[in-house]
């Protein structure tokens, strides 16, 4: 992809979600795994989580893609969702 970020107020993740995924035909994919978006600076991690929460508000559980960050955090859209968790977890 060769896109130029127009707004400096958008994070790189926000730009990708809003300007690429929602505007292009990439939503035919049902799974996105983002690597390197957690475990660094906590303020950046919280911003990334917030961006993905806002992004998932565009969907319901039947139309939402599966989004996972660094094999640690999974995002769900509103509605009835199913997942399999092995080991200890919290909600």
N, C-alpha and C positions, 0 to 999 in steps of 0.2 A: 504494500500500500504506500502510496506517496501522497499524503494529505498534509496540508499546512494547518496548524492549529491557529484559528483566528482570534479566539478570545483568550487573553492571558489569565482570566479569572477561572478558567476551567483547569482541573487537574488533568494529567495525562489519561488516567483511567476514565474520568468523566467525559473527556473528549472522545475517546474510543467508543464508549457506550452510546453516547448521544449522536455523534456525528458519523459513526461508522456502522455500528450494529443496527440502530433503529432506522437509519436513513437508507442503508443498502439492503441487499437481499441476503444478509448473513443470518437472519433469523430462521432460515431453513435448518440450521444446525440446532440440535437440542441439548448440547453439552459444551460448556466452556470451563476450562481449568486454568486459573490464573496463578502463575508462579512468581514469587518474589514480592508479594503484596502484603506480607505479614512478617513479624519477627524483627523488624527494623525499628525505626523511630515510632513510638507509640502514637504521636500526633498524626503521622502519615497513615498508620494502620487504621486509626479511627476514621479518618477522612475516606479511605478506601472502602471501609465497611459501610459508612453512610452513603457513599455513591452507589454501592450495589443495592442497598436497601431501597433507595429512591428509584433505581432502575427497575427493580422487581415489582414496584407498584404499577408498572405498565401492563402487568400480566395477571392472569388467574392461574390456578394450579394446573389447568388443562393446556394452557398455551405457553407457559413459562419454560425457558431453558433451564437446565440444571447448571448451577454455577458453584464451583468449589475454589477456595483460595488455599493454596499450599497444603492440600490434603488435611486441612485443619478445620475450616469453616465452610459450611454449606448453606446456601441461601434458598429459601422457599418463597413462592408467591402465595397470596391469600387463597384460601380454600383448603380442600382435603389433600394432604400429601402423604407419601409413604417413603420410608428410608430404612435401611438396615444399618444398625450400629453394633459393632463388636467391641466389647470392653466397657470401660467406664465412660460416662458422658453426662453432660448437664444441659439443661434447657433454660 
